[in-house]
Amino acid sequence: MSSTPGTTETPPRKEGTPLSRAMRPVNHVVERFIPSALVFSIVLTFIVAILALILTGTGPGDLVVHWGDGLAGLLDFITQMALILLLGHILANTGPVRRVLAFLGSVPRTELASYVFVFAVAAVASLITWGLGLVVGGLLAREVAYQGRVRGLKLHFPMLVAAGFAGFVVWHMGYSASGPLTAATEGSFLMDSLGGQPVPISETVFSSWNMIAAVVTILVVALALFLVAPRRGDKIVELAQDAREQASDGQEEIVTPADRVDASRLPTLLLGLMLVAYLVLHFVQGGTLTLDTVNWSFLALILLLVRNPFELIHLTKNAASNVGEILLQFPLYAGILGMMSGTGLIEVFSDAVVSISNPVTFGLLAFLAAGLVNFFVPSGGGQFAVQGPIMLGAGADLGVDPAITIMAVSYGDQWTNMIQPFWALPLLAIAGLKMRDILGYTTVVLIASGLVFAGTLLIVSL
């Protein structure tokens, strides 16, 4: 089999751990048969259409209308999500952050430590904001691969990238968790389902049980990655020495007075300080965390870190190229959401789970249902828009704490991202790989994290 472009390949032998050997046929299958993320979204569109026609009795004409109407149904949310991804990419490429990444790339000294280290850093970044986590995962994987090669380490680059993406499995337990943030926001679409009372993030994201679950998830996934990582004898696809992107500072020649303004630190610094002042006043006056405040906090940090408008413009142009493919797919998933909500298909899925639930098992089954729905609607906010009210209503009928329901849907949303290619796109673009290159490893992450999520929800529901 040919190696991935920009990499060098060491032929496999028969050695390796039993788990790493067991992954070989899995990796072989996904490398051959998993399509691109765009084709995946198109195929899902027709799968949902067929299921809706069979399970809901919706006519073909009405189905097409639901799909077409849904294409533009999440435009506001798409903007928020695009900003999170864009700003996360810009922040990760600012000079100070890249210097931190270069330092971090020199930390791991062995092959196995490298995989675990990349995952741990990406997980922490994802808890801060999912957009930053995705970008940091890709950049750090490349940095560790480059510096490891210089030191003579035999690092499997797809595994490093898989470890970087694996950090995304905890994003909905952290600062940018769209579901809990929506539930904590006055006037959000979840308020009717919550009886008009928001659920503060102190009861969801910052609850002791969720924070413990986040730590345990990171530890368990790290162990799983350690066990499945390629050893001597497994196929090793290394990053080529000349494949690392060389960072540019984006500075231009200063010729005119306008150029001097663009090269000045003052415009971005003043705007950044003004945005910091706004955020301080927002929280002092009783404001809460929302997707918007998360975006503005990271924009403020970017404005304070960049040297001048020249650098900010340069970083924005680079970041935009990684947002493009996701923006193309978002309307397709919005159309899927339109079909699922318009035909009632999502209610069919959710009601099937609720019908076999009790107060103890509801959280677990809601988690599994959310994991299934995430295949078709890989967006935490978009999924909450449709499935959230259904699950919260069902949970209320069973006497389930709404915080448990909110986090159950959140856990399901982040869980199956490990085998849904949508959010891997920016990281894969940075790494120059395809989803099929990492899917065998992220499947192991799915299993390991799922055990923690399911166990957590059962324990807190007792």
Helices and strands as residue ranges (DSSP letters): E 7-10, H 18-33, H 37-55, H 60-70, H 75-92, H 95-105, H 111-128, H 130-150, H 157-166, G 167-173, H 178-183, G 201-203, H 208-228, E 236-239, G 241-243, H 257-262, H 266-284, H 291-305, H 309-343, H 345-354, H 362-376, H 380-397, H 402-415, G 416-419, G 421-424, H 425-431, H 435-461
